[in-house]
Each structure stands twice: as C-alpha cells, then as structure tokens.
Amino acid sequence: MEFQLHDIHLIDWDNLDHQRLDYKEWLYVHEDDIMIELAESGADRELDFDLESELEERYVQYCKDLD
C-alpha cells in the first residue's frame, strides 16, 4: 500500500522519533527542512548534485539510526 497525502492522519506524530516511516512518509515529514538545509549550504547548486540520491542516502541513514 502506497502512502497518499490523505493518509497523513495515520502517522503517529507524538512518537515520530520511534516510528519507522516508509520513504514517502519520511519525505513528507522532512522534505522542507532538507531542502532548506541544501539551499543554505549551497549543495543544491553543485553541478554534480543529485537530489534523488541525496534523499535516498538520508532515508537509509534514518533507517539505520532507528535500528
């Protein structure tokens, strides 16, 4: 089952730090902060910058941090 915006009520916002989100849920929660961080650091303007790879790496790290 794929996460849809109307499913946002299914996220347990009170226990977000202890709940494993799937990629789409995680992205919904963290995308704005990540985009701000990348813009402030200038990383998003690098010639070889790949947003998809950056987001995937961060999600993998998020999953490792929960384990």
C-alpha positions in Angstrom: 0.0 0.0 0.0 1.5 3.3 -1.0 1.3 6.4 1.2 -1.0 9.1 0.0 -1.4 12.6 1.3 -4.9 11.7 2.6 -3.2 9.0 4.8 -1.3 11.7 6.8 -3.5 11.1 9.8 -2.0 7.6 10.1 1.4 9.0 11.2 1.8 8.9 14.9 3.1 12.5 15.3 3.7 12.1 19.1 6.1 9.1 18.6 7.7 10.2 15.3 11.2 9.6 16.6 10.4 6.0 17.4 8.3 5.1 14.4 9.7 3.8 11.2 8.2 5.7 8.3 8.3 4.4 4.8 10.1 6.6 2.3 7.1 8.6 1.1 6.0 9.3 4.7 9.6 10.2 5.7 9.9 12.5 2.7 6.6 14.2 3.5 7.7 14.9 7.1 11.3 16.0 6.3 11.4 17.4 2.8 11.0 21.1 3.6 13.8 21.0 6.2 16.1 19.1 3.9 15.5 21.5 1.0 16.2 24.5 3.3 19.4 22.9 4.5 20.6 22.1 1.0 19.8 25.6 -0.2 21.6 27.3 2.7 24.7 25.1 2.3 24.7 25.6 -1.5 24.8 21.9 -2.1 21.8 22.1 -4.4 23.7 24.3 -6.7 26.7 22.0 -7.2 27.0 20.7 -10.8 27.1 17.0 -9.8 24.3 17.3 -7.2 21.6 14.6 -7.4 18.6 15.3 -5.3 17.2 11.8 -5.6 20.5 10.2 -4.4 20.8 12.7 -1.5 17.3 11.9 -0.3 17.8 8.2 -0.6 21.1 8.4 1.3 19.4 10.4 4.1 16.5 7.9 4.2 18.9 5.0 4.5 20.7 6.8 7.4 17.3 7.5 9.0 16.6 3.7 8.9 20.0 2.8 10.3 19.6 5.3 13.1 16.3 3.7 14.2 17.9 0.2 14.4 
